[in-house]
Amino acid sequence: ENREDMLSSKSNKLTEALEEANKLFSGVSCAREAALDAQFLVLASNLGKEKANELHSEMTAFDSLAFAEDLLTFMGLNRIEVEEKDSDNEGFPGGYLPSNAWHKLGAETEKYFRRAPSFHYMLGSFKSEPPVPRQRIERQKKATRREEKRAMPAQLKKMEESHQEATEKEVERILGLLQTHFKNDPDMPISFFDLVIDPNSFARTVENIFHVSFIVRDGFARLKLDEDKLPIIEPVKDDEGKEDDRSNLARNQAVISLSHQEWK
């Protein structure tokens, strides 16, 4: 009934109606009363929406044409002179604006930009050069096993030769000591353990056993067991060496185990 009065911008009747409805809602006890309150809320919302649409703000929309006209006027365009003179007149560069028009606009806009413009290079600060293409390294083909056996580094071959020469010299030295002992006392056998064991070096003991094995293998000495079933070693005479050559299959070189505890 009071729709027109409530939609008026100068009227506060819609607000008064909402405040009265809030007071009445505190006494709602039946479903019908709650439904009436909900119906009033919908009606008040629609009225509020219509009232908001009828409000007029005094803000003006941006007009690009009007802005361009004001800008041209600020930059010094004299429309009266332009209309009187021909468009081909050279008094104004470009036919419309004076020569300092853009300078004038720039001086005015400097007031609103206190920050220095950023400067950057599109392609970097240094002259870029394309990367150098990598040379393709061709993999060497795997040699066959026969070629691998044939090709031996000179340094490794030299090391093997020097190791072999050192072994031969040590074998000859031990054989010379053994033969010298038997020349001085041919009836006194030498204990194998007394000959090879170094009580101060386990590694030296292993080396001695290794070197003595070559003497036995080549038939220059032989091992026997004494009365206590302990091994003794004695050199082989030249005549006996020839006979032992016939039974060369009886001589062989084997690998034995010797722990550090057994050496002690």
Buried (B, 14 or more C-beta within 10 A) or exposed (E): EEEEEBBEEEBEBBEEBEEEBEEEEEEEEEEEEEEBBEEBEEEBEEBBEEBEEEEEEEEEEEEEEEEEEEEBEEBBBBEEEBEEEEEEEEEBEEEBBBEEBEEBBEEEEEEEEEEEEEEEEEEEEEEEEEEEEEEEEEEEEEEEEEEEEEEEEEEEEEEEEEEEEEBEEBBBEBBEEBBEBBEEEEEEBBBBEEBBBEEEEBEEBBBBBBBBBBBBBBBBBBEEEEEEEEBBBBBBEEEEBEEBEEEEEEEEEEEEEEEEEEBE
